[in-house]
Amino acid sequence: MATGVLRLPLRLFTRNAGVTSRNTGLKTPNISRTSQGRTVVSTSSGAILPKPDKTPFGLFRLTVVVVPFLYVGTLISKNFAALLEEHDIFVPEDDDDDD
Protein backbone atom coordinates (compact mmCIF):
# COMPACT_ATOMS: atom_id res chain seq x y z
CA MET A 1 0.00 0.00 0.00
CA ALA A 2 2.71 2.45 0.99
CA THR A 3 4.83 1.69 -2.06
CA GLY A 4 1.83 2.25 -4.30
CA VAL A 5 1.26 5.65 -2.75
CA LEU A 6 4.93 6.53 -3.15
CA ARG A 7 4.96 5.45 -6.80
CA LEU A 8 1.88 7.47 -7.72
CA PRO A 9 3.71 10.82 -8.15
CA LEU A 10 6.36 9.07 -10.27
CA ARG A 11 3.70 7.57 -12.52
CA LEU A 12 2.00 10.93 -12.88
CA PHE A 13 5.34 12.59 -13.64
CA THR A 14 6.26 10.07 -16.35
CA ARG A 15 2.78 10.28 -17.84
CA ASN A 16 2.97 14.09 -17.92
CA ALA A 17 6.49 13.99 -19.38
CA GLY A 18 5.24 11.82 -22.21
CA VAL A 19 2.42 14.23 -22.98
CA THR A 20 4.72 17.24 -23.03
CA SER A 21 7.28 15.46 -25.18
CA ARG A 22 4.64 14.63 -27.78
CA ASN A 23 3.69 18.28 -27.90
CA THR A 24 7.28 19.44 -28.39
CA GLY A 25 8.20 16.79 -30.91
CA LEU A 26 10.77 15.04 -28.67
CA LYS A 27 10.57 11.31 -28.30
CA THR A 28 10.91 9.58 -24.95
CA PRO A 29 12.11 6.00 -24.68
CA ASN A 30 9.51 3.37 -23.91
CA ILE A 31 11.60 2.08 -21.00
CA SER A 32 9.86 2.49 -17.68
CA ARG A 33 12.09 3.93 -14.93
CA THR A 34 10.00 2.48 -12.09
CA SER A 35 10.99 -0.73 -10.36
CA GLN A 36 8.78 -3.68 -10.98
CA GLY A 37 6.76 -4.87 -8.06
CA ARG A 38 4.14 -7.52 -7.60
CA THR A 39 0.91 -5.98 -6.43
CA VAL A 40 -1.51 -8.76 -7.37
CA VAL A 41 -1.74 -11.72 -4.99
CA SER A 42 -4.83 -13.43 -6.39
CA THR A 43 -6.35 -14.20 -9.76
CA SER A 44 -9.67 -12.83 -10.96
CA SER A 45 -11.33 -16.10 -9.92
CA GLY A 46 -10.00 -15.74 -6.35
CA ALA A 47 -7.16 -18.26 -6.43
CA ILE A 48 -4.02 -17.26 -4.55
CA LEU A 49 -0.96 -16.97 -6.77
CA PRO A 50 2.17 -18.95 -5.85
CA LYS A 51 5.02 -17.23 -4.02
CA PRO A 52 7.49 -15.47 -6.32
CA ASP A 53 10.96 -16.88 -6.79
CA LYS A 54 13.29 -15.81 -4.01
CA THR A 55 16.91 -15.08 -4.80
CA PRO A 56 19.05 -16.39 -1.94
CA PHE A 57 21.49 -13.93 -0.40
CA GLY A 58 24.10 -16.24 1.00
CA LEU A 59 26.89 -15.73 3.44
CA PHE A 60 29.43 -15.68 0.60
CA ARG A 61 27.75 -12.72 -1.12
CA LEU A 62 27.47 -10.89 2.18
CA THR A 63 31.17 -11.42 2.86
CA VAL A 64 32.16 -10.27 -0.63
CA VAL A 65 30.33 -6.98 -0.07
CA VAL A 66 31.10 -6.26 3.60
CA VAL A 67 34.81 -7.13 3.91
CA PRO A 68 36.18 -4.78 1.21
CA PHE A 69 34.15 -1.83 2.49
CA LEU A 70 35.27 -2.47 6.07
CA TYR A 71 38.87 -2.60 4.90
CA VAL A 72 38.59 0.63 2.90
CA GLY A 73 36.86 2.33 5.84
CA THR A 74 39.63 1.37 8.24
CA LEU A 75 42.29 2.63 5.80
CA ILE A 76 40.52 5.97 5.44
CA SER A 77 40.08 6.41 9.20
CA LYS A 78 43.68 5.41 9.92
CA ASN A 79 45.08 7.85 7.36
CA PHE A 80 42.82 10.65 8.55
CA ALA A 81 43.82 10.08 12.19
CA ALA A 82 47.48 10.24 11.18
CA LEU A 83 46.83 13.48 9.29
CA LEU A 84 45.13 15.04 12.31
CA GLU A 85 47.97 14.00 14.58
CA GLU A 86 50.59 15.31 12.14
CA HIS A 87 49.00 18.75 12.07
CA ASP A 88 48.43 18.76 15.84
CA ILE A 89 44.71 19.20 15.38
CA PHE A 90 43.69 16.38 17.66
CA VAL A 91 46.47 14.83 19.68
CA PRO A 92 45.57 12.81 22.77
CA GLU A 93 47.49 13.90 25.83
CA ASP A 94 49.33 11.37 27.95
CA ASP A 95 48.06 12.29 31.40
CA ASP A 96 48.97 10.06 34.28
CA ASP A 97 46.19 10.02 36.83
CA ASP A 98 48.07 7.92 39.38
CA ASP A 99 48.01 10.69 42.03
N, C-alpha and C positions, 0 to 999 in steps of 0.2 A: 504494500500500500504506500509506504513512504517513498520507495524508489519510483513508483509511478507518479507521485506528486512532484518529485524532484526532476523527473524527466519531462514533465509537461512543458515548462518554459523552453527547454531545448527543442522539443518537437515543434512548438510554435515558432521559434526562431528560424529553424531550418525550413519550415513551410513558408514563412514570410520571405526568407532569403531567396527561395526559388521563385516566388512571385515577382520580386523586384528584379531578379536577374532576367526573367523573361521580358520584362518591360524595357530593360536597358539593352537587350540583345546579347548579354553575356551568358555563357552556358555554364552550369554547375555540374559537377560530376554526380553520377547516380549512386555513389557510394555513401552509405549512411554512416555518420560519425558517432552514433549512439552505440553503446554496448548492447549486445543481445542478451535478453533475459527471458526466462520462461515464466509467463504470467498465467498460463492456463494449466490447471491441475486436473480437469475432468473433460470428457468429451461431451458433445451435445446430447448424447443419450444418457449421461450421468455416470458413465464408467470412469473410474479413477485411472489416470495415466500412470505408467510405470515410472520409477525413479530415474532421473537422468544419470548418464554415466558420470562417475566420479573419478577425477584424476588424482591418483595418490601422490601425496607430497611426503616423500620418504625422508629418513634421517640423512641419507647421503646428499640429497638436494639441499636440505637445510644447512648441512655442514659446508657445502660448496659456496653458499651465499654468505653465511655468518663469519666464517674464519677469515677470509680476506679483508672484510670490512673492519673486523676487530683489529687485525694486524695494522692496517692503514691508519686507523684511529689512534692506536698506541704510538705509532711513529710520529704522527702529527703532534700529539700532545707532548711527547718527549722532546721533540725539536723546539716546540714553542716554549716549554719550560726552560730549556737551555738558553733560548734567546732572551727570555725575561731575566734569568739570572745573570747573563752576560752584561746586560744593560743596567743592572742593579735596580730593576723596576720592582721585582718581588723576590727578595732574598730572605729565606727564613733565618732567624737569629738563633744562635746556639746559646740559650740561656740555661744555666744550671740552677735548678730550684732545689738544691740539696741543703739549703740553710736550715 
